[in-house]
Every structure is written in structure tokens, then in C-alpha cells.
Amino acid sequence: MKTLEAIRAQPHVMHVDDEREIGNSIIVTLEDGWFFSNDPGCGVQGFDTVSAAKLGTAKKAVVYKAVA
């Protein structure tokens, strides 16, 4: 399985948009209630490389906070 497909398959990942061909980054959107550990409250983050996206979406890099 290719890395971006593996990222998309994670249960906490809602969407992965690879915009590198137009000069942007790989944009990852997490499922509702999930946030990036390095930016509490944020569920969308851009990554410059596939490796960074893989590390940034690993289970230890995200947290779940139940939406009230």
C-alpha cells in the first residue's frame, strides 16, 4: 500500500489532499473530534513531504477530544 493511501486508511483521518503539483502541500483533515497534538484544537494541517505527513498523522501525533 502506498504511503498516502495508508494515511487515508487511518480511522482518524477524514481526507488527504495532495496539492504538491500546484506548489502547495499535502493537506490532512482529521475526523471530527480529532486534533493534531502539536496544535491543540486544530484538525487540519499541511505537510511538505509524505514522510512528514506519515509522522504527523501517526496515532501518537493526534489526540481525540469528544465534541460536546
N, C-alpha and C positions, 0 to 999 in steps of 0.2 A: 504494500500500500504506500502510495506517495505521501510525503510529509504533510502537505496541505490537506489531503484527504483525511489523514489521521487526525489532524487538528479539528477538522469539521465533524468528525465522528465522535468527538468527546461530548458527553451528555450536558456539560455546562456551556458549550459553545453553540450559539444560535446561528451565526453567519460569519463567513470568512470571505473577504473581497480583496482579491489580488489586483492592486492598481499600479503595480510597478512599471508596466508597459507605458503608462502615461505620466511617469515621473513621480508618482505618489508612493505609498507604502502598502503593506499588507494590513488591512483593517479588520480587526476581530471584534465582533459583537457577542457578548455573553448573554445567556438566557436570563430572564427576569430573576432578580434576587441574587445574582452572582456579580462579583466585583473583583477588580484586579487588586491584589494585596499592596502593590506599590502606589496605588492611587485610590484609597478608600472612597466608595460611593460612585466610582466610575466603572461602567460596564462596556466601554468602547475604547480600544487602544490601537494605535498604529505601530507596526514593526517594520524595520528596514530590510530584514532578511528572514528567510524561512527558519533558520536556526533560532533567531531571536523570538519569532512567533511561537515556535515549539516550546522554548523555555518559558515564555511569558504566559502560556496557557496551560502549563503543567498544573496538576492538582495542587501543588504547594504554592503556586503563584496566584491562585484565585481563592476567594472566600465566599461563602454563602451567608446571606443575611436575609432572613424571612421578611417579606414585604407585609407590612401591617395593613 
